[in-house]
Amino acid sequence: MRVALCQISSGDDPAANLALVRDWTARAAAGGAAVVVFPEATQCRFGVPLGPVAEPVDGPWATAVRAVADEHGVVVVAGMFTPDPSGRVRNTLLVTGRGQHFGYDKIHLFDAFGFTESKTVAPGSEPTTFTVDDVVFGLATCYDIRFPELFRALAAKGATAMIVGASWGAGEGKLEQWDLLCRARALDSTSWVLACGQAFAGIEGPAPTGIGHSTVAGPTGAVVAHAGADPELVVVDIDPGVVERVRETIPVLANRRL
């Protein structure tokens, strides 16, 4: 299974960000990718009002992304914002293409490091997976990566590869934490972790607008691919058979007592 991580830097114009999705998906598909992953907040970056850009997954922005996925015969995963009845929005990972079209709503909200995501974003509650060519993918968004129980729950639902869309906040020690967390979640769920972050945008302020360093880690925690800070396309081949062999050797999921 070939997967592409599109480490872009989205702005505050959803139409311009959709153009990025079109361009990078075409590049990824040309490289043979079946699944094309974009970061959290691909539709619109953090640091601006999100209510005006929020749309349902059957709205025009997500429908246009579905058309891009269908044109290239791939599944696209991309971060967007959807309306919530509370008046807040949902931080949603759109999954679209090859007959699938739905969203995962971020469960763990980033109320940390001086930022309060829950003021404007309502949490989701349901661990979510999808399947492409018999490979089961789990979904997570940014701050979710700090919660190993979510990744174990996704593994229990059959996932062997975890997609993480992120817009990681900058700050002292944050890159080191990102690198460690990607490897740790791969190891403690004995799964592939495909973590796609926003490229470094150089924007000042508390809003998490990305540091780059998208990472692919295998089920033993070894890093297979790692991007720099700038926009970059990372294309990797993942083998679910490796997960099966590692889970036989290191059966931490089967041996859990709590």
N, C-alpha and C positions, 0 to 999 in steps of 0.2 A: 504494500500500500504506500503510494507516494503522497506526501502531504507537504504543502507550502505554507510557510509563515510569512505574511506580508507586513513587515515592520514599517508602517507608515507614520506620518505625523498629520493627524486630522486637524482641521481648523474649525471655525464656527459657522461655516456655510455648508449645510447638508448637500446642496447640489454639487459644490466643488468636491466634497468628500465622496460623493457617488461617482464622480469622474475618476477619482483615485481607485475606487473599487473596480471600475471597468478596466482601467489600464493594468492594474496589478493582477487581476484575475486572468486577463489574457496572457500575461507573461507567465503566470504560474501554470496555466493549462498548457501553454506551449512547452513547458518543461516536464509535462507528463503528470502533473498533480491531479489526483482525484478529489482531494479535499483541500480547500483554500481557506486559510484562517487569517482573519484580520483582528486588530486589537479591540478591547473595550473602547467605547466612545468613538467608534469609527464614524457614526452619523454626525456627531458634533462633539467637540472637545469639552472637557470640564472647564470651569471658570467663567462660564456665561450662563444666563438663565436657560434651564432645560425644558421648562413647561412649553414654551412656544414651538420647540422642534419635535416634541414627543408625538408619535403617531402609532396607531395599532399595527400589528404585523401584517394586516391586510391593507395597510395604507400605501400611499404612492411611493415612499422611499423604499420600503421593504419589497414591494412588488417590483420595483425597478431592479433591485438586487437579485430577485428571483429570475428576472429575465436575463440578467448577465450570467447567472449560474447555468440556466438552461441553454443559453447560446453556446457555452463551452462544455456542457455535459459534465459539470462538476457540482460538488456541494460547497457552498460558501457559508462560512461562519463569521459574523461581523457584529460588533457591539452597536446597539442603538438604544433609544429611550422610548418607552411606551407609556400611555396614560394610565393612571391609577385612580380608582373612585375616590380616594382620600384627598385628591387635589395635588398630590405629589406625582412623581413619575416612577416607573420601574426601570431599573438598569438591566437591559435585556440583551442576551446573545441570540441573534437571529440565526437560525439554521435553515438553509433553503437550497433547493436543487435536487434533481433526481427524484422528483415526486414528493419531497419533504418540504414543509414550510411551517415553522413554529418557532417559539422563543423560549429560552431559559431565563428566568428572572433571578438575578443575583440574590443569594440568601444572606450572606454576611456583609453588612454595610460598613463602610470605612469611617467609623467614628474614632479616629486615632490620629496622632501626630498633628493635632490642631485643626483637623478637618472633620466636619460633621455631615457625612453623606445623608444620614437619616432625616435631616431637616427637609430635604427636597426629594428624597428617594424612598419609596416603600419597599420592604424586603419581600423576596420570594420565599417559598417554603419547600419546594419539591425538587429533590435530586433528579437530574434529567440525563438521559442517554439517547443516542441515535445510532443507527447501523448503516454502514456503507460497505458493500461487498463482503459481508459476513464479519467485518470488524466493528466491534461495539465501542463507541466513543462516549466518554463522560464529559460533562460540561462544568466549568467553574469560571469565576470572574474575579480577578485581582485579589482583593482581601480574602476571598474564599481560600486562597492557597495557604493561609495560616491555620487552617482547621483540618487536621488529618482525618477527622471522623467523616467529613464529606467525601473525601477521596476513597475511604474504605467503603462507604455506602455505595458509591458508584461502582467500585469493584464488585461488591456483592450483587449489583444489578447486571453484572456481566461485562463491565467495561474493562478493556485491556489497554486503552489509550485515553489519556485525559487531556482535553483541550482547555487551556487557560487563556482567556482574553484579558489583557491588563492595560492599565494606564498608571503605571507605578509612580508614586510620589518620590521626588528627589529629596536628598537630605543625607546627613552624616550616617554612614553605615547601611544605607538603604540598598545599595547595589549588592553588598555582601549578603544581606538578608535575602534578597531576591534569589541570588545564586544558590544559597543554602536551601531555601524553601523549595525551589524547583527540584533539586536533587533529593531532598528529604521526602517530598510527596511521591516521587517516583519509587523510592526505596520502600517506604512504609505501605504503599499500595501495590508494590511489585507490578508496576504498570509503566508504559511510556507516558511521559509528560511532555506536551507540546505547548509551550508557553509563549504566546505572541504579545509583545508589548508595543505601546506607542514609542516611536523614536523620540529622542531627546529634542524638545522644541525650544529650549532656552527661555521659557516663559516664567517670569518671577511671580511669586505668590503662593498661597497655601494649597491651591487646587492641584491635584495630581495630574500632571500633563505628560508624564512619560520620561523614562531614562534610556529606552532602548534595551539592548542586551536580551533579546528574545532567545529562548533556550529550549533545546530538545535533550531530555535525559531518558536513558533507558531504565528498565525495571530493577537494575542493581544500583541505580543512582549515578551511573557514569554519564558524563556529558558527551553527547554525540555531535551536537552542533550548537554554536553560540554566536550571536550577532554582536556587532559593536553598537555604538550610540546612534548612528545616523540611519536614515531609511535604508532598508536592506531586504532582499528576498532570500529566504532560507528554504531550500527544498531538500527533503530527507525521505528515505525509504524506511518504513517501520515494519517489523515482522512480528505479528501476534504470536507466532510460534515460540519466539524468545521468551515472551511472558509466561507461556505454559511451562517451559523448562525451568525458568527461574522460580515459579511458584511451587514446582515440585521440589526444588533444591532448598528454597527458603520459604517454607509454608506458613508465613506469619499470619496470613488471612485465615487459614484453616486452624491454626493453633491459638487464635485469640480466645481469651477467657472472659474479657470484659467488653 
